[in-house]
């Protein structure tokens, strides 16, 4: 009886819940520290602002304890919302009142799925697509459509084909250093697609979690900044990649017509986001040189990317990948192997990466793997690539 309980009592929508192989791999690497992981999107801990963070947390405890340890406004800590508008957004309609602090950007995705998606909703996704978006949206049972990605953004021919043949209600996209492909929409495609979205009156969810990880410090204008129909635009951001994922803080820019509904849904979800984390991050942004901090991250990740590229060229010249402008990943094609078999052999050899099938809206087979370069040190990275090369050769001999 015990094994039947989930199927007997669970809501029907739970059958659409997707598991994350990335989380499962992370659990495996925690249990077995000998496994070298290219799987997670983990920021490098050496980049956490430890010294200044220590003093900021101490000052919060001494000076802001009554605020930091209390319930807060469901929309978020007012000072932090203002700082996000001042430092981290580029749309003309953004204001502190339209900024809602969330428990990571992942909560924002779930709330937007809850607000806009059901079995009658047609949702367009990039292919490949961020796995977390699939996890957030799938329980609401929308109809997924996917547009193939090119190094400079969505394939415009197929985008027009999809939109001409189907009524698309929502388009979710990750335009800068996309997870997993690392592709970045060109300026021209940002403008073109913004116009298409306006003409077709499509609600746009723009996920900008990696926006500030360009290796040269370039910041692309958001797609949303080119839209005229601002009431159909939501923008998600996160502190996970630029300060620390442990604070679990993100934000959503919400257009005025949906502010009350978004806030009400969020109240039913968590009452309010982590107040202590919000006060700490706000204080941190007050006292740190944020631009210099970002430059250190960008420079560090560029060096790590170049190291992984060099190792793959040396030990696995058969594989193919494009060179990203920023972000934390390489999107690597391993020809002539089954992704399932290569993943199993890699895990058995003490190394992990994520198969591309996990990022396919239709779970199609893929010869791609997402490889993270931000976390492992250079020596570990070389050992890991050698292990992958041996597993790959063993399959092909």
Secondary structure, DSSP 4 states (H G I P E B T S, - for coil): -GGGHHHHHS-GGGGGPPP-HHHHHHHHHHH-TTSEES-S-PPPGGGS-HHHHHHHHHHHHHHSHHHHTS---TT--HHHHHHHHHHH---TT--GGGEEEESHHHHHHHHHHHHH-STT-EEEEEES--HHHHHHHHTT-PEEEEEEEETTEE-HHHHHHHHHHS---EEEE--SS-TTT-----HHHHHHHHHHHHHHT-EEEEE-TTTT-BTT---PPPGGGG-S-GGGEEEEEESTTTT-GGG--EEEE--GGGHHHHHHHHHHHHSS--HHHHHHHHHHHHHS-HHHHHHHHHHHHHHHHHHHHHHHHHH-TT-B-PPPSBSSEEEEE-TTS-HHHHHHHHHHTTEE-EEGGGG-TT----SEEEEE-SSS-HHHHHHHHHHHHHHHHHHT-
